[in-house]
Amino acid sequence: MKKNSSLTETSLDNEARFFIDNLKEYDEYRLPQRAYHIIRLAIRDLILPPGKTILEREMAEVLQMSRTPVREALVRLETEGVVRIIPRRGFIVEPIEREDLKQIYEMVETLDGLAVSLAAVKIGEKEIQELETLIEQQEEALLQENLKKWATLDDQFHHIIIKFAGNKRLDAAIDIYSDQLYRARLFTINQRPVLNQSIIEHKAIISCMKTKDGAAARLVMQSHRNRAQREILVALDKIYDMESEENH
């Protein structure tokens, strides 16, 4: 499934340069941290897509820093499985691998189930309203056919439930994989079935939380994640099959 990429393909296009130049919220960070967060976010949002190859010196130039903090950031991202470093040259954004994604979903399905069961017994009316507002915004995004906005709101829905669970270690464990799930959603979103089913399931999750039925909320959440996994894996196969046909 891996795509061969060569560093002769490298270049940061205008979209990537604009995206990086406008991430001002990291300006106060130490340089290695700033490089890490900006590159991570660019990969997450497919500004640097799977298989993209970038020279280290080019990234350093765009970030307006020396190569040393960029290298530190890349080492950290490599340990997270997001990039592959080519010594003394640059890096390749790792492709989205089917088996890796399947394993991540298997873990997150369980962790999200635990999170929603914890949140269900703690949640109040204000928090319920926050989740319902997100669902309304998702419905509007679908009507506008703004799929990227829908994906962002979907990500927020799950993150808020994790926050409401009030378990920092659980939050940290899920956060390790959240970017990869978001990236996969964006990458496959145009090949997936109509996304109304996710909204229906989100409403069912909230219904369980309103009655403080943590066990039911866990079951619905795990079913929700499992269905999404199946859809995304099918869409991923379709994309790679199309790319394979184009290359032949």
Secondary structure by P-SEA (a helix, b strand, c coil): cbbbbccccccccaaaaaaaaaccccccccaaaaaaaaaaaaaaaccccccbbbbaaaaaaaacccaaaaaaaaaaaaaacccccccccccccccccaaaaaaaaaaaaaaaaaaaaaaaacccaaaaaaaaaaaaaaaaaaaacaaaaaaaaaaaaaaaaaaaaccaaaaaaaaacaaaaaaaaaacccccccaaaaaaaaaaaaaaaaacaaaaaaaaaaaaaaaaaaaaaaaaaaaaaaaaaaac
